[in-house]
Amino acid sequence: MAKRIETPCGPIVGTTCQWPGVAAFKGIRYATAGRWEYPKLVTHWDGVYDASQYGNCSYQPRAFYNEEDVPEKAFYYNEFRRGEHYTYDEDCLFLNIWTPEDAGPDSKLPVLFYIHGGGFTGGCGHEKHFDGPVWPIHGVIGVTINYRLGPMGFVCLPELAEEAGHTGNYALYDQLTALQWVRANIAAFGGDADNITLMGQSAGGMSVQQLCFSPLAQPYFARAVLCSGGGVMKAMPTPTPEALYPFWQDVMARAGCSDLAQLRAIAPDALFSAWDAAKKANPKAAMAAAPVIDGQLVTGSGADILAAGGQKNCPYLIGTTSEDVAPPIFFQMARSYCRAQADQGKQLSYCYFFDRQLPGDDNGAWHSSDLWYWFGTLDHCWRPMTQKDRDLSAQMVAALMNFCRTGNPNGEALPAWLPIQKGQNKVLRFGEQETHMGGVNMAKLAYTMATNKAVGE
């Protein structure tokens, strides 16, 4: 039965979910924005909002070709998107909420606000693994969002800086505005505005970290979960917008545009084509569509902010997978971030290592593989999941729910998860063997990951 509630923006009607007793509110518009305009928070709508269908996704490269026909895209397409349909548009600032059907304004349930990954150039908040998280079954409200990607979300041009006072990071401002919308409205869905946990994976984890570093965002959440994207690298400092002006001016030229007005007016496929051509001509600019130091939301390089203790003083849960993008580096970054928290006397942080060798192929615990388990959506997956996988997912979800409630993932019938502290560097291992691991030789770790062997002390 569709559930209707009254929000500060107006009445809204949701729909059912695959989980009994859970209501889904899909495609809620949280902001509006023109091309390369900073988002404006939605505070009112006319009539009853129909939240029965997912909203548009941001334009991204896959909007302009058939993923099924591109061999290098086959793995993630088969894993997360095969058989699905997505609508792409510049009008893409929508979020989704899953909540217990019986939740009301006095319920004050914890909220888990998730930001998807995809290299800042792809993805959306309702791919198969995100479609209906199990969290509300455990009394935690789930939120996923869409935000602008690629050149839609990260262009840096002097004309835009002159227009708005700063340029770049449109995607991050989308995320911040979505967070502000949730904080202002989540009580109507049964949530506690003062108990919001941010969570993200890959570029989503990097986004969460930027919000943890930002004075603009820190008041809006209570704790953070960073999956395969937490930690800092001094070797990869965050650039300034000015450093990227030549790249984006090259995009403008390749698009055949002589000024900003023309660039704003060209078709999305032409913009993405020019952006792709500029990247191929300048491989060093491959990450040009990424956060920059704009002096507003992003105030400095992550390594400098962490060294100065400028990150939000809150509990963190951070980890990686065994066959991640750069396993030893990601692992060390995650544990070092937690250790910095401890050394600075901040709140406790917990580190994990996921090495479940997923059934169905020999790719192991690849980048993003843990998401099926965190979201509890194994039934959406093509893989021949076993009882071991379901038990592992239940364990991970239980720890995550505990963390959302209190900032501590420990609980009854769960393996003890020790925080990283002085003299305590072990991390909790999810996957092939329930144990702690610590004092790991990184060269050995790299080898054992590469050969799909279990990693112990």
N, C-alpha and C positions, 0 to 999 in steps of 0.2 A: 504494500500500500504506500503511495506517495505521501511524504511527510511535508507539511507546510509549517513554516515558522516565520516569526516576525523579526527582522533584523533592523539595525539602525538605518540601513539603506532602503528598507521596504520589505514587503512580504516575498517569500521565495518558496518554491515547491521543488522537492527533490525527487528521487526515484529509489528503487530497490537496489540491492547489492547481492553478490553471490553468497554473502555471509548472512544467515538468518539473524534478524534483529539489528541489522546495520542499515542506515540510510545513507545514500550517496547524493551529494549536491555537486553536479558537474558543470563545468563551463561558466563559472561565476566571473563576471568582468570586474577586475579589481582596479583598473586604471585605463586611461586613454592616452594616446600619444601619436602625434604625426611622425613622419620619418625624421629621425635624429632630433626629436624633441624629447625633453625629459618628461617622465610620466606624471599625469595628474590623477590623484587618488579619486576613486569613485565613492561618493558619499550618499547618492540617492539614485533610485530608478523609479520610473513610472509603472504603475500596474504591478502584477504579480510576476516575478522573475521565474522563468521556466529553466530549471537546472537539471534537466533530464538527459542532456547530451553534452559530450565533451566539446570544448571550444577549439578554435583554430590553433594550429601550431605555427611557430615562426617559420618564415621562409628559411630554407637551408639547402645545401647542395642537392640532397636527395629529392627535393621537390621538383627538380628539373630533369630527372632521368629515372629509369626503372632500376631499382636496386638489384632486382633479380637477375638483371643482365650484366652486372658488373662483378666479376669474380672476386676482386679484393674486398667487396662489401658483403660477400655471401655469408660469412660466419655470423656477424651480429644481426644481419637481416633474418637469417634462419632462426636465430636464438630469440629475438625480441619482437620482430615485426611481421614475419611471414603471415599472410592471410588477413592482415589488418589494413584499414584504410585511414589515411590522415588528410585533413584539409589544411593547406598552408595559406597564410595571409599575413600582411603587415599588421592587421588588426588581430593581435594574438595574446593580449594581456589578460589571460584567464587562469583561474585556479579551481581546484577540486577539493571537496571536503567529504570525509567519511566519518560518521559519528553514530553512536548507539541510538536506535530509534526512540528509546525512552529518555534520552538526555534532554535536559532543559536548562534554562538560564541559571538555576541554582546548583547544577551538577558540579561545576568547577573541575572538569576533567583535564588531565595533562594533554598537551597538544604537541604533535610531532610534525614539523614543517620541513618538507623535503624539497631539495633543489637538484634537478637531474643533471647528469654529466653529458658528455658528447664533445669534448674539446672546444667548448664555447661556439661550436659551429653546427651542432646537430642535436636531435633528441626532442622529447616533449614529456609532459607529466602524466601521460596515460598510455605508454607502451605496455606490452603484455605484463611485464614484471611489476609495474606500478598499479595495474588495474585492479583496485580493490584490496588494499593492504588488510591484513588480518588484525591490525592493532586495535580497532574499536571493540573486538570481541574481548579484549583484555582491559577495556576501559580507557583507552588512549585515542584521542581524535587524530586522524591522519589528514594531512594537507599536501598536495603536490601542485606545482605551478608551471606555467609556460612563461618564457621571457624571450627577448629578441636575441638573435644569434648572428654570428658571422659579421658581415658588413652592416647589417641592420642594427647590431648591438654595440659595435666598437669603433666605428669611424672616428678619426681624429683629424680635424681640419681647422686652420686658423679662423676661417669665416664662422664656424660653429662656436669657437671660443669667444669670438667677439660678440656673437648673438646672445649667448647664454651666460657668459662669464667663465665658462670652462667647457671642455669637450671630452668625448670618450665615455666609456663605462655606462652606456645607456642600459645595457643588460643588468648591470649591478644595481642601478637605480630602479629598474623594474622589480628586481628581487626585494629590495628594501621597501618599495611601495607595497608589494604583495604582503610583506611582513607587517607593515603598518595597517593594511586593510584587515588582516587576520586579527591583530591585536584589538582593533576597534570593534570588530563584529563577532568574534568567536564565542563570546558568552552566550549569544543567541542560539548557537549550535551545541551548547553544553560545555564549552571550553573555559579554561582558566587563563585569562590574558596574561597573568603574571607567571605562568608555568609553561612557556613555549620552549621546546628544544629544537634547534636547527640541526638538520642532517643533510649531507650531500655526498656524492661519490664522484671521483675523478674531477672534471671541471666544476662539478657541483660542490665537491669538497673544497676545492680551491676558492669557490665563491663563498662558502660558509666561512672559511678562514679570513677572507677579505672583510666580511661583515663582523667577524670577531675582532679584527684590527681597527675597525672604523668607529670613531666616536659617534657618528651619526646613527649607527645601527645598534650599538651596545645596549641602549635602554630597552630594546624591544624583545629580548629573549633571555632565557635563564641558563642554558647550557648548550653544548654543541657536540655533534658526532661527525667525524671526518673519515670517510672511507676512500682509500687509495688516492688521496689528494691532500693529506694533512702534513704540515711541516714546511720548512723553508730551505731554499738552496741559495747560498751566497753567490754561486756561480751563475745564477739566473736572476739578476735583479729586475725589479719592475721598472719598465721604461716610463719616460715622461711622454705626454702627448706630442710635444715638439719633436721628439726623436722619431716619431712615426709620421710626421707631416709629409716627408718626401714620398713615403710608400703610398699613402692615401691620395696624394696629389697625382701619383702615377696611375692609380686606379681611375681617378677622374679623367685623366687624359686618355686612357685606354677605352673608357666609356664614351669618348667623343664629346665630353662636356667641358665647356669653357668657364662655368661658374657653378656655385652651389645650387642655384635655382634649377639649373638643367639636371644636375646630378640627383636632386630630389624628385625630379619628374620622370626619370627614365624607368622603364619596366624592371621589375625585380630580376628577371632572368638576365637582362643586359648588365645589371649591376654585379650580379654574382659571376658572370662570365669575365667581366673586367677584373674583378677581385682575384679570380683564379689565375688569369693571365699574369697579373702583377706578382702573385706569389711564385709562379713558375720562373719568372724572370729574376726574382730576388729571393732565393731559398732562405736567406737569413731572416726574412720577414714572415716566415711560415706561421709564427704566433702573433702576427700583428692584430688579429682579432682576439684580444685578451685584455685584462685589466691594465690600466695605466695610472700613474700618480697624478691625479687631477687636482690635488690640493683640497678637495672637498670630502668625498667619500673615501678615497684612497689617499692617505696623507704621507705615505713613505713606502720604502721597500720592506717586504715582509721580514727579512733577516734583521734589519735595523729595528723595526718595531718590536719583534720578539726579544732581541737583545736588551732593549730598553724597558721591557716589561709592559709594553703598551697593549698587549692582547687583553681581551675581556677576562676578568678574574672570575672564572666559572669552572665547573667540572667539564672535562673533555673525555670523549671516548674516541680513540683513533686507531686505525689499523690498515693492513694491506693483505693481499693474497699471495700465494706462493709462486704463481706464474704471472705476476703482475707486469706492468709495462717495463719497469726497471726494478725488479724485486729487492735487491740489497739496498739500493738507494732509497726506495719508498719506505722500506722497513726501518732503516736508520733514521730517516726524517721523522717518521711517526713517533718512534721511541724518544728521539731527541727533543721533540716538542713537549712531550709529557715530562721529560726530565727538566726542561727549562721551567715548566710550571712549578715543579717541586723545588728546584734551586731558588726560585724567586719567592717561595713561601705562599704561592697561590693555592687555589682549591685543588683537590685531588684529581688526577687524570689516570685513565685506564687505557692500556694498549693491547690490541689483539692481533693475531696472525691466523688467517684462514687458509687451510690447505686441503680442503675436501676435494678429492679427485673426482669431479662430477661424472656420473655414469653417462654412457652414450657415445663417448669418443675418448681419445687419449690426450686431450688438451689441458687436463688438470684443472687447477683453480685459477683460471684465466681472469684477466682484468674485467670486473663487473660480475663475475660469477656468484659472488656472495649476496648479490641483491635479491635473487630468488629466495634466499633463506631469511634475510632481514625482513622482507615484506610478507613472508609466509604465503607466497603465490605459486608454489611448486606445481599446483594443478594446472596452471596455464602453460607449463613448459613441456616441450616435446620429449624431453629426456625420460628414460625409464627410472624415475626416482624410486628409491627403496625406503623401507622403514627407517634405515639409518639416516637417510636424508631428512625425513619428516621429523625424526627425533632431534636431529641437529638444528633444524629450523626452529622447532619449538623451544629449544634451549636458547638459541640466539635471540629469538623474539622475546622470551621471558626476561633475559638480561637487559635488552634494549628497553622494554617497558619499565623495568625497575629503575633504570637510569633516567627515563623521562619523568618518573614520579618524584625521585629523590636526589638524583645526581650520583647514585651508587648502584651499579648493576647487580650487586650480589643479592641472593635470595635463597629461599628454601629449595632444596633439591637441585641446586646449581653448583657447579664447581667454584671454589673460592677464586675470586678475581682480585688479585692484589694490585693496588695502585702503584704507579711508578714513584718511588721516593728515594731518598738518600740510602744507599746500600741495598735497594730493591729495584732491579732492572728487568725482572722477568715479566713476560707478557703472556696473556691467556691464548691458548691455541684452540681454534675451532676446526674440526675436520676429522683427520684420520686417527687422531688419538687425543683424548681429553687430558690435557696436561699443561703445565706451565713450561715456558722455555725462556732461557736467559743466558747471558754470557756468550752469545752466539758469535762464532768467528765468521765474519761477513764473506770471506772468500769461500769457506765451506758452505755457507748458506747459499751463495750463488750457484755453486756446483750442484748441491742437492736439489735445489729448485729446478735447475735445468734438466736434471735427470729424473724428476718426479719422485724422488725419495723423500721419506718423511724427515722432518727436521726436529731434532731434539736438542738437549743441552750438550 
